[in-house]
């Protein structure tokens, strides 16, 4: 059984607080049996850390598209050894390509991580003067600044209407 001392990751700052921790741990409960959980929105690894700490027979595959935040999660979860595997991939693509052992549990913590507002420097925050980038995948060619400054009014209104569900976009 892998045991991780409490507070071992104190030297690294984690800015995102995983929501509904008790509820998630109780509803996705493998008890003492071996199981595999896929954390489709790994972020800084908060939920995965809770699961790996509480359930010693659990393995976790953590998915995230942002390489920088994934490095924080990998550092946080390194003490769990081969019980944790990080994959830098969009979750829809992961499921299209997945050909591994049976997955017992799937976790989605949808929304943007506090990390992106506070640390990424990519223009997610309204409080800071940052380049309007907003990419999770920094290898993607198009950033938000290019969209806002080069798309015509109709295209922008369509994006806001279709993806932002804003009926007054026009």
Backbone as JSON Lines, residues from 0, in Angstrom:
{"i":0,"aa":"X","n":[0.84,-1.18,0.0],"ca":[0.0,0.0,0.0],"c":[0.88,1.24,0.0]}
{"i":1,"aa":"X","n":[0.59,2.15,-0.92],"ca":[1.34,3.39,-1.01],"c":[0.76,4.41,-0.04]}
{"i":2,"aa":"X","n":[1.61,4.96,0.78],"ca":[1.15,5.95,1.74],"c":[1.89,7.25,1.47]}
{"i":3,"aa":"X","n":[1.14,8.33,1.38],"ca":[1.74,9.63,1.12],"c":[1.58,10.48,2.37]}
{"i":4,"aa":"X","n":[2.68,10.98,2.91],"ca":[2.58,11.79,4.12],"c":[1.76,13.06,3.86]}
{"i":5,"aa":"X","n":[0.94,13.39,4.82],"ca":[0.16,14.62,4.7],"c":[1.1,15.81,4.59]}
{"i":6,"aa":"X","n":[0.74,16.73,3.69],"ca":[1.51,17.96,3.56],"c":[2.8,17.82,2.77]}
{"i":7,"aa":"X","n":[3.03,16.67,2.15],"ca":[4.3,16.48,1.43],"c":[4.47,17.46,0.3]}
{"i":8,"aa":"X","n":[3.36,17.99,-0.26],"ca":[3.45,18.88,-1.42],"c":[3.38,20.35,-1.01]}
{"i":9,"aa":"X","n":[3.7,20.67,0.24],"ca":[3.58,22.03,0.74],"c":[4.51,23.01,0.03]}
{"i":10,"aa":"X","n":[5.59,22.52,-0.56],"ca":[6.52,23.42,-1.22],"c":[5.97,23.95,-2.55]}
{"i":11,"aa":"X","n":[4.94,23.35,-3.08],"ca":[4.34,23.82,-4.32],"c":[2.96,24.38,-4.0]}
{"i":12,"aa":"X","n":[2.67,25.52,-4.56],"ca":[1.38,26.15,-4.3],"c":[0.34,25.67,-5.3]}
{"i":13,"aa":"X","n":[-0.79,25.24,-4.77],"ca":[-1.91,24.83,-5.6],"c":[-3.02,25.83,-5.35]}
{"i":14,"aa":"X","n":[-3.49,26.48,-6.4],"ca":[-4.44,27.57,-6.25],"c":[-5.89,27.14,-6.44]}
{"i":15,"aa":"X","n":[-6.1,25.98,-7.02],"ca":[-7.47,25.52,-7.29],"c":[-7.95,24.61,-6.16]}
{"i":16,"aa":"X","n":[-9.14,24.86,-5.67],"ca":[-9.75,24.02,-4.65],"c":[-10.75,23.1,-5.34]}
{"i":17,"aa":"X","n":[-10.57,21.81,-5.21],"ca":[-11.47,20.84,-5.83],"c":[-12.84,20.9,-5.15]}
{"i":18,"aa":"X","n":[-13.87,21.03,-5.94],"ca":[-15.22,21.19,-5.41],"c":[-15.83,19.86,-4.98]}
{"i":19,"aa":"X","n":[-16.76,19.94,-4.06],"ca":[-17.57,18.8,-3.61],"c":[-16.73,17.57,-3.29]}
{"i":20,"aa":"X","n":[-15.67,17.77,-2.56],"ca":[-14.74,16.68,-2.28],"c":[-15.39,15.49,-1.59]}
{"i":21,"aa":"X","n":[-16.12,15.73,-0.53],"ca":[-16.75,14.63,0.21],"c":[-17.76,13.89,-0.66]}
{"i":22,"aa":"X","n":[-18.56,14.65,-1.4],"ca":[-19.58,14.03,-2.24],"c":[-18.95,13.17,-3.34]}
{"i":23,"aa":"X","n":[-17.94,13.7,-3.99],"ca":[-17.28,12.96,-5.08],"c":[-16.64,11.69,-4.54]}
{"i":24,"aa":"X","n":[-15.97,11.79,-3.41],"ca":[-15.33,10.61,-2.82],"c":[-16.35,9.56,-2.39]}
{"i":25,"aa":"X","n":[-17.51,9.99,-1.94],"ca":[-18.5,9.01,-1.49],"c":[-19.28,8.39,-2.65]}
{"i":26,"aa":"X","n":[-19.54,9.15,-3.69],"ca":[-20.31,8.6,-4.82],"c":[-19.46,7.73,-5.74]}
{"i":27,"aa":"X","n":[-18.21,8.08,-5.9],"ca":[-17.3,7.28,-6.73],"c":[-16.39,6.5,-5.78]}
{"i":28,"aa":"X","n":[-16.96,5.51,-5.12],"ca":[-16.29,4.81,-4.04],"c":[-15.98,3.36,-4.42]}
{"i":29,"aa":"X","n":[-14.71,3.06,-4.75],"ca":[-14.36,1.68,-5.1],"c":[-14.15,0.78,-3.88]}
{"i":30,"aa":"X","n":[-14.28,1.35,-2.68],"ca":[-14.05,0.62,-1.43],"c":[-12.66,0.0,-1.45]}
{"i":31,"aa":"X","n":[-12.56,-1.28,-1.2],"ca":[-11.23,-1.9,-1.12],"c":[-10.84,-2.69,-2.36]}
{"i":32,"aa":"X","n":[-11.68,-2.69,-3.37],"ca":[-11.37,-3.51,-4.54],"c":[-10.5,-2.72,-5.53]}
{"i":33,"aa":"X","n":[-9.7,-3.41,-6.32],"ca":[-8.93,-2.73,-7.37],"c":[-9.88,-2.09,-8.37]}
{"i":34,"aa":"X","n":[-9.57,-0.88,-8.79],"ca":[-10.43,-0.16,-9.73],"c":[-9.6,0.86,-10.49]}
{"i":35,"aa":"X","n":[-10.18,1.32,-11.6],"ca":[-9.54,2.33,-12.45],"c":[-10.49,3.51,-12.59]}
{"i":36,"aa":"X","n":[-9.98,4.69,-12.29],"ca":[-10.73,5.93,-12.45],"c":[-10.04,6.78,-13.5]}
{"i":37,"aa":"X","n":[-10.82,7.38,-14.39],"ca":[-10.27,8.35,-15.34],"c":[-10.76,9.72,-14.91]}
{"i":38,"aa":"X","n":[-9.81,10.58,-14.56],"ca":[-10.09,11.97,-14.19],"c":[-9.93,12.78,-15.48]}
{"i":39,"aa":"X","n":[-11.06,13.09,-16.1],"ca":[-11.05,13.72,-17.43],"c":[-10.65,15.19,-17.4]}
{"i":40,"aa":"X","n":[-10.63,15.78,-16.23],"ca":[-10.25,17.19,-16.08],"c":[-9.26,17.29,-14.92]}
{"i":41,"aa":"X","n":[-8.07,16.79,-15.13],"ca":[-7.06,16.64,-14.08],"c":[-6.68,17.95,-13.4]}
{"i":42,"aa":"X","n":[-6.43,18.99,-14.16],"ca":[-6.0,20.25,-13.56],"c":[-4.76,20.06,-12.71]}
{"i":43,"aa":"X","n":[-4.78,20.6,-11.49],"ca":[-3.64,20.48,-10.58],"c":[-3.63,19.14,-9.83]}
{"i":44,"aa":"X","n":[-4.6,18.29,-10.11],"ca":[-4.62,16.96,-9.53],"c":[-5.29,16.86,-8.17]}
{"i":45,"aa":"X","n":[-6.1,17.83,-7.81],"ca":[-6.73,17.83,-6.5],"c":[-7.64,16.64,-6.25]}
{"i":46,"aa":"X","n":[-8.59,16.39,-7.16],"ca":[-9.48,15.25,-6.98],"c":[-8.7,13.93,-7.03]}
{"i":47,"aa":"X","n":[-7.8,13.81,-7.99],"ca":[-7.01,12.57,-8.11],"c":[-6.21,12.31,-6.85]}
{"i":48,"aa":"X","n":[-5.64,13.36,-6.27],"ca":[-4.89,13.21,-5.02],"c":[-5.79,12.67,-3.91]}
{"i":49,"aa":"X","n":[-6.99,13.21,-3.79],"ca":[-7.93,12.74,-2.78],"c":[-8.26,11.26,-2.96]}
{"i":50,"aa":"X","n":[-8.52,10.87,-4.2],"ca":[-8.86,9.47,-4.49],"c":[-7.69,8.53,-4.21]}
{"i":51,"aa":"X","n":[-6.52,8.9,-4.69],"ca":[-5.36,8.03,-4.5],"c":[-4.99,7.91,-3.03]}
{"i":52,"aa":"X","n":[-5.19,8.97,-2.28],"ca":[-4.89,8.95,-0.86],"c":[-5.88,8.07,-0.09]}
{"i":53,"aa":"X","n":[-7.15,8.14,-0.46],"ca":[-8.19,7.42,0.29],"c":[-8.33,5.96,-0.12]}
{"i":54,"aa":"X","n":[-8.1,5.65,-1.39],"ca":[-8.34,4.29,-1.9],"c":[-7.04,3.68,-2.42]}
{"i":55,"aa":"X","n":[-6.35,2.9,-1.6],"ca":[-5.02,2.37,-1.96],"c":[-5.02,1.37,-3.11]}
{"i":56,"aa":"X","n":[-6.17,0.81,-3.5],"ca":[-6.23,-0.13,-4.61],"c":[-6.68,0.52,-5.91]}
{"i":57,"aa":"X","n":[-6.79,1.83,-5.9],"ca":[-7.27,2.57,-7.06],"c":[-6.1,3.03,-7.93]}
{"i":58,"aa":"X","n":[-6.3,2.93,-9.23],"ca":[-5.39,3.53,-10.21],"c":[-6.14,4.67,-10.87]}
{"i":59,"aa":"X","n":[-5.4,5.73,-11.25],"ca":[-6.01,6.9,-11.88],"c":[-5.25,7.24,-13.15]}
{"i":60,"aa":"X","n":[-6.03,7.47,-14.22],"ca":[-5.49,8.07,-15.44],"c":[-6.03,9.49,-15.45]}
{"i":61,"aa":"X","n":[-5.13,10.47,-15.45],"ca":[-5.53,11.87,-15.43],"c":[-5.32,12.51,-16.79]}
{"i":62,"aa":"X","n":[-6.35,13.19,-17.28],"ca":[-6.3,13.82,-18.59],"c":[-6.33,15.33,-18.46]}
{"i":63,"aa":"X","n":[-5.5,16.0,-19.21],"ca":[-5.57,17.46,-19.3],"c":[-4.86,17.89,-20.58]}
{"i":64,"aa":"X","n":[-5.35,18.94,-21.18],"ca":[-4.75,19.43,-22.42],"c":[-3.66,20.45,-22.16]}
{"i":65,"aa":"X","n":[-3.65,21.03,-20.98],"ca":[-2.7,22.08,-20.64],"c":[-1.45,21.44,-20.03]}
{"i":66,"aa":"X","n":[-0.35,21.49,-20.76],"ca":[0.89,20.85,-20.3],"c":[1.43,21.48,-19.01]}
{"i":67,"aa":"X","n":[1.26,22.79,-18.88],"ca":[1.82,23.46,-17.7],"c":[1.11,23.05,-16.41]}
{"i":68,"aa":"X","n":[-0.2,23.01,-16.44],"ca":[-0.93,22.61,-15.24],"c":[-0.74,21.11,-14.98]}
{"i":69,"aa":"X","n":[-0.57,20.34,-16.04],"ca":[-0.34,18.91,-15.88],"c":[0.97,18.65,-15.15]}
{"i":70,"aa":"X","n":[1.97,19.48,-15.37],"ca":[3.24,19.31,-14.66],"c":[3.05,19.48,-13.16]}
{"i":71,"aa":"X","n":[2.17,20.42,-12.77],"ca":[1.88,20.59,-11.35],"c":[1.21,19.33,-10.79]}
{"i":72,"aa":"X","n":[0.29,18.78,-11.55],"ca":[-0.41,17.56,-11.11],"c":[0.57,16.38,-11.04]}
{"i":73,"aa":"X","n":[1.43,16.24,-12.0],"ca":[2.4,15.14,-11.99],"c":[3.32,15.24,-10.78]}
{"i":74,"aa":"X","n":[3.72,16.44,-10.43],"ca":[4.56,16.64,-9.25],"c":[3.78,16.27,-7.99]}
{"i":75,"aa":"X","n":[2.55,16.7,-7.92],"ca":[1.71,16.42,-6.75],"c":[1.45,14.92,-6.58]}
{"i":76,"aa":"X","n":[1.29,14.21,-7.69],"ca":[0.88,12.81,-7.65],"c":[2.04,11.82,-7.82]}
{"i":77,"aa":"X","n":[3.25,12.33,-7.96],"ca":[4.42,11.47,-8.15],"c":[4.59,10.42,-7.05]}
{"i":78,"aa":"X","n":[4.3,10.73,-5.8],"ca":[4.49,9.71,-4.75],"c":[3.62,8.46,-4.93]}
{"i":79,"aa":"X","n":[2.6,8.54,-5.76],"ca":[1.73,7.38,-5.97],"c":[2.27,6.42,-7.03]}
{"i":80,"aa":"X","n":[3.4,6.78,-7.62],"ca":[4.07,5.9,-8.57],"c":[3.19,5.49,-9.73]}
{"i":81,"aa":"X","n":[3.18,4.18,-10.02],"ca":[2.44,3.68,-11.18],"c":[0.93,3.6,-10.96]}
{"i":82,"aa":"X","n":[0.47,4.05,-9.81],"ca":[-0.99,4.13,-9.59],"c":[-1.57,5.34,-10.32]}
{"i":83,"aa":"X","n":[-0.7,6.25,-10.78],"ca":[-1.15,7.43,-11.49],"c":[-0.45,7.53,-12.84]}
{"i":84,"aa":"X","n":[-1.24,7.83,-13.85],"ca":[-0.71,8.04,-15.2],"c":[-1.32,9.32,-15.76]}
{"i":85,"aa":"X","n":[-0.48,10.23,-16.23],"ca":[-0.93,11.49,-16.81],"c":[-0.93,11.38,-18.33]}
{"i":86,"aa":"X","n":[-1.99,11.91,-18.94],"ca":[-2.06,11.95,-20.4],"c":[-2.44,13.35,-20.84]}
{"i":87,"aa":"X","n":[-1.6,13.93,-21.69],"ca":[-1.83,15.26,-22.24],"c":[-2.67,15.12,-23.5]}
{"i":88,"aa":"X","n":[-4.01,15.17,-23.31],"ca":[-4.93,14.9,-24.41],"c":[-6.29,15.49,-24.08]}
{"i":89,"aa":"X","n":[-7.05,15.86,-25.08],"ca":[-8.44,16.26,-24.88],"c":[-9.21,15.0,-24.5]}
{"i":90,"aa":"X","n":[-10.17,15.11,-23.6],"ca":[-10.85,13.91,-23.13],"c":[-11.67,13.22,-24.21]}
{"i":91,"aa":"X","n":[-12.23,13.96,-25.16],"ca":[-12.99,13.29,-26.23],"c":[-12.06,12.44,-27.1]}
{"i":92,"aa":"X","n":[-10.89,12.94,-27.35],"ca":[-9.92,12.18,-28.15],"c":[-9.44,10.94,-27.39]}
{"i":93,"aa":"X","n":[-9.23,11.1,-26.09],"ca":[-8.82,9.96,-25.26],"c":[-9.81,8.81,-25.42]}
{"i":94,"aa":"X","n":[-11.11,9.12,-25.3],"ca":[-12.13,8.07,-25.38],"c":[-12.22,7.47,-26.77]}
{"i":95,"aa":"X","n":[-11.96,8.25,-27.8],"ca":[-11.96,7.71,-29.17],"c":[-10.84,6.7,-29.35]}
{"i":96,"aa":"X","n":[-9.71,6.94,-28.71],"ca":[-8.52,6.11,-28.9],"c":[-8.3,5.07,-27.81]}
{"i":97,"aa":"X","n":[-9.04,5.14,-26.72],"ca":[-8.76,4.29,-25.56],"c":[-8.95,2.81,-25.88]}
{"i":98,"aa":"X","n":[-7.92,2.04,-25.56],"ca":[-7.95,0.6,-25.77],"c":[-7.24,-0.08,-24.6]}
{"i":99,"aa":"X","n":[-7.61,0.32,-23.39],"ca":[-6.96,-0.21,-22.21],"c":[-7.91,-1.04,-21.38]}
{"i":100,"aa":"X","n":[-7.55,-1.24,-20.12],"ca":[-8.41,-2.03,-19.23],"c":[-9.73,-1.33,-18.96]}
{"i":101,"aa":"X","n":[-10.68,-2.11,-18.47],"ca":[-12.01,-1.56,-18.17],"c":[-11.9,-0.4,-17.19]}
{"i":102,"aa":"X","n":[-12.61,0.67,-17.49],"ca":[-12.66,1.83,-16.62],"c":[-13.87,1.67,-15.71]}
{"i":103,"aa":"X","n":[-13.65,1.83,-14.41],"ca":[-14.72,1.66,-13.44],"c":[-15.42,2.97,-13.09]}
{"i":104,"aa":"X","n":[-14.67,4.06,-13.1],"ca":[-15.22,5.36,-12.71],"c":[-14.67,6.44,-13.62]}
{"i":105,"aa":"X","n":[-15.51,7.45,-13.89],"ca":[-15.11,8.6,-14.71],"c":[-15.51,9.86,-13.96]}
{"i":106,"aa":"X","n":[-14.58,10.8,-13.86],"ca":[-14.82,12.06,-13.18],"c":[-14.61,13.22,-14.14]}
{"i":107,"aa":"X","n":[-15.59,14.11,-14.2],"ca":[-15.48,15.37,-14.93],"c":[-15.75,16.5,-13.93]}
{"i":108,"aa":"X","n":[-14.8,17.39,-13.74],"ca":[-15.01,18.6,-12.95],"c":[-14.96,19.74,-13.97]}
{"i":109,"aa":"X","n":[-16.09,19.95,-14.62],"ca":[-16.14,20.89,-15.73],"c":[-16.03,22.33,-15.27]}
{"i":110,"aa":"X","n":[-15.39,23.12,-16.06],"ca":[-15.18,24.53,-15.75],"c":[-13.7,24.82,-15.84]}
{"i":111,"aa":"X","n":[-13.38,26.06,-15.69],"ca":[-11.98,26.47,-15.79],"c":[-11.34,26.44,-14.41]}
{"i":112,"aa":"X","n":[-10.1,26.07,-14.36],"ca":[-9.37,26.0,-13.1],"c":[-8.97,27.4,-12.65]}
{"i":113,"aa":"X","n":[-8.92,27.6,-11.36],"ca":[-8.44,28.86,-10.8],"c":[-7.02,29.14,-11.29]}
{"i":114,"aa":"X","n":[-6.27,28.09,-11.53],"ca":[-4.91,28.23,-12.06],"c":[-4.9,29.13,-13.29]}
{"i":115,"aa":"X","n":[-5.87,28.97,-14.17],"ca":[-5.87,29.76,-15.4],"c":[-6.16,31.23,-15.15]}
{"i":116,"aa":"X","n":[-6.93,31.52,-14.13],"ca":[-7.18,32.92,-13.76],"c":[-6.0,33.52,-13.02]}
{"i":117,"aa":"X","n":[-5.38,32.76,-12.14],"ca":[-4.38,33.29,-11.23],"c":[-2.93,33.15,-11.7]}
{"i":118,"aa":"X","n":[-2.6,32.1,-12.43],"ca":[-1.19,31.82,-12.71],"c":[-0.82,31.71,-14.18]}
{"i":119,"aa":"X","n":[-1.74,31.41,-15.04],"ca":[-1.36,31.04,-16.4],"c":[-0.82,32.21,-17.22]}
{"i":120,"aa":"X","n":[-1.29,33.44,-16.94],"ca":[-0.85,34.6,-17.72],"c":[-1.37,34.59,-19.14]}
{"i":121,"aa":"X","n":[-2.49,33.93,-19.36],"ca":[-3.01,33.77,-20.72],"c":[-4.26,34.58,-21.02]}
{"i":122,"aa":"X","n":[-4.58,35.54,-20.15],"ca":[-5.71,36.42,-20.45],"c":[-7.06,35.91,-20.01]}
{"i":123,"aa":"X","n":[-7.12,34.95,-19.11],"ca":[-8.39,34.47,-18.6],"c":[-8.95,35.41,-17.52]}
{"i":124,"aa":"X","n":[-8.07,36.18,-16.89],"ca":[-8.46,37.02,-15.76],"c":[-8.88,38.42,-16.21]}
{"i":125,"aa":"X","n":[-9.89,38.94,-15.55],"ca":[-10.29,40.33,-15.77],"c":[-9.45,41.27,-14.89]}
{"i":126,"aa":"X","n":[-8.76,40.73,-13.9],"ca":[-8.0,41.54,-12.94],"c":[-6.61,41.91,-13.43]}
{"i":127,"aa":"X","n":[-6.12,41.26,-14.45],"ca":[-4.74,41.47,-14.86],"c":[-4.67,41.97,-16.3]}
{"i":128,"aa":"X","n":[-3.63,42.68,-16.58],"ca":[-3.37,43.13,-17.93],"c":[-2.48,42.08,-18.59]}
{"i":129,"aa":"X","n":[-3.11,41.14,-19.3],"ca":[-2.39,40.03,-19.94],"c":[-2.81,39.94,-21.4]}
{"i":130,"aa":"X","n":[-1.96,39.34,-22.2],"ca":[-2.31,39.08,-23.59],"c":[-3.54,38.17,-23.63]}
{"i":131,"aa":"X","n":[-4.48,38.51,-24.49],"ca":[-5.68,37.71,-24.63],"c":[-5.36,36.47,-25.47]}
{"i":132,"aa":"X","n":[-5.03,35.4,-24.81],"ca":[-4.62,34.16,-25.44],"c":[-5.7,33.1,-25.25]}
{"i":133,"aa":"X","n":[-5.93,32.69,-24.0],"ca":[-6.99,31.79,-23.57],"c":[-6.9,30.37,-24.14]}
{"i":134,"aa":"X","n":[-5.74,29.95,-24.59],"ca":[-5.59,28.58,-25.06],"c":[-5.21,27.66,-23.91]}
{"i":135,"aa":"X","n":[-5.81,26.49,-23.86],"ca":[-5.37,25.45,-22.95],"c":[-4.24,24.66,-23.6]}
{"i":136,"aa":"X","n":[-4.35,24.49,-24.89],"ca":[-3.33,23.81,-25.68],"c":[-2.48,24.88,-26.35]}
{"i":137,"aa":"X","n":[-1.32,25.14,-25.79],"ca":[-0.47,26.22,-26.31],"c":[0.11,25.89,-27.69]}
{"i":138,"aa":"X","n":[-0.07,24.66,-28.16],"ca":[0.37,24.3,-29.5],"c":[-0.69,24.63,-30.55]}
{"i":139,"aa":"X","n":[-1.9,24.98,-30.11],"ca":[-2.96,25.35,-31.04],"c":[-2.57,26.66,-31.74]}
{"i":140,"aa":"X","n":[-2.86,26.74,-33.02],"ca":[-2.42,27.88,-33.82],"c":[-3.16,29.17,-33.49]}
{"i":141,"aa":"X","n":[-4.42,29.09,-33.19],"ca":[-5.28,30.26,-33.05],"c":[-5.5,30.61,-31.58]}
{"i":142,"aa":"X","n":[-5.27,31.89,-31.22],"ca":[-5.56,32.31,-29.85],"c":[-6.75,33.28,-29.86]}
{"i":143,"aa":"X","n":[-7.25,33.61,-28.69],"ca":[-8.44,34.46,-28.57],"c":[-8.22,35.85,-29.14]}
{"i":144,"aa":"X","n":[-7.02,36.38,-29.02],"ca":[-6.72,37.71,-29.55],"c":[-6.91,37.74,-31.07]}
{"i":145,"aa":"X","n":[-6.47,36.7,-31.73],"ca":[-6.65,36.62,-33.19],"c":[-8.13,36.56,-33.56]}
{"i":146,"aa":"X","n":[-8.9,35.79,-32.82],"ca":[-10.33,35.66,-33.1],"c":[-11.02,37.01,-32.92]}
{"i":147,"aa":"X","n":[-10.81,37.64,-31.77],"ca":[-11.48,38.9,-31.45],"c":[-11.09,40.01,-32.43]}
{"i":148,"aa":"X","n":[-9.84,40.02,-32.86],"ca":[-9.36,41.13,-33.69],"c":[-9.42,40.89,-35.19]}
{"i":149,"aa":"X","n":[-9.72,39.67,-35.63],"ca":[-9.74,39.43,-37.08],"c":[-11.06,38.9,-37.61]}
{"i":150,"aa":"X","n":[-11.88,38.28,-36.77],"ca":[-13.17,37.77,-37.24],"c":[-14.14,38.92,-37.46]}
{"i":151,"aa":"X","n":[-15.0,38.78,-38.45],"ca":[-16.0,39.81,-38.7],"c":[-17.11,39.74,-37.64]}
{"i":152,"aa":"X","n":[-17.93,40.79,-37.6],"ca":[-18.96,40.9,-36.57],"c":[-19.93,39.72,-36.57]}
{"i":153,"aa":"X","n":[-20.34,39.27,-37.76],"ca":[-21.29,38.16,-37.84],"c":[-20.67,36.88,-37.27]}
{"i":154,"aa":"X","n":[-19.42,36.62,-37.62],"ca":[-18.76,35.41,-37.11],"c":[-18.63,35.44,-35.59]}
{"i":155,"aa":"X","n":[-18.25,36.6,-35.04],"ca":[-18.15,36.72,-33.59],"c":[-19.52,36.54,-32.92]}
{"i":156,"aa":"X","n":[-20.55,37.15,-33.51],"ca":[-21.9,37.01,-32.96],"c":[-22.34,35.54,-33.0]}
{"i":157,"aa":"X","n":[-22.01,34.84,-34.08],"ca":[-22.36,33.41,-34.18],"c":[-21.66,32.58,-33.11]}
{"i":158,"aa":"X","n":[-20.38,32.87,-32.87],"ca":[-19.63,32.16,-31.84],"c":[-20.26,32.39,-30.47]}
{"i":159,"aa":"X","n":[-20.55,33.65,-30.18],"ca":[-21.14,34.0,-28.88],"c":[-22.52,33.38,-28.74]}
{"i":160,"aa":"X","n":[-23.29,33.37,-29.8],"ca":[-24.63,32.79,-29.77],"c":[-24.57,31.27,-29.6]}
{"i":161,"aa":"X","n":[-23.75,30.61,-30.43],"ca":[-23.7,29.14,-30.44],"c":[-22.98,28.54,-29.25]}
{"i":162,"aa":"X","n":[-21.87,29.12,-28.85],"ca":[-21.07,28.53,-27.78],"c":[-21.29,29.2,-26.43]}
{"i":163,"aa":"X","n":[-21.68,30.46,-26.44],"ca":[-21.93,31.18,-25.19],"c":[-23.41,31.2,-24.83]}
{"i":164,"aa":"X","n":[-24.24,30.67,-25.74],"ca":[-25.67,30.6,-25.55],"c":[-26.26,31.97,-25.18]}
{"i":165,"aa":"X","n":[-25.71,33.0,-25.82],"ca":[-26.16,34.37,-25.57],"c":[-27.11,34.77,-26.7]}
{"i":166,"aa":"X","n":[-28.41,34.79,-26.4],"ca":[-29.41,35.05,-27.43],"c":[-29.37,36.49,-27.94]}
{"i":167,"aa":"X","n":[-28.74,37.39,-27.18],"ca":[-28.66,38.8,-27.62],"c":[-27.3,39.11,-28.26]}
{"i":168,"aa":"X","n":[-26.62,38.12,-28.75],"ca":[-25.27,38.32,-29.3],"c":[-25.25,39.24,-30.51]}
{"i":169,"aa":"X","n":[-26.38,39.38,-31.16],"ca":[-26.43,40.23,-32.34],"c":[-26.93,41.62,-31.98]}
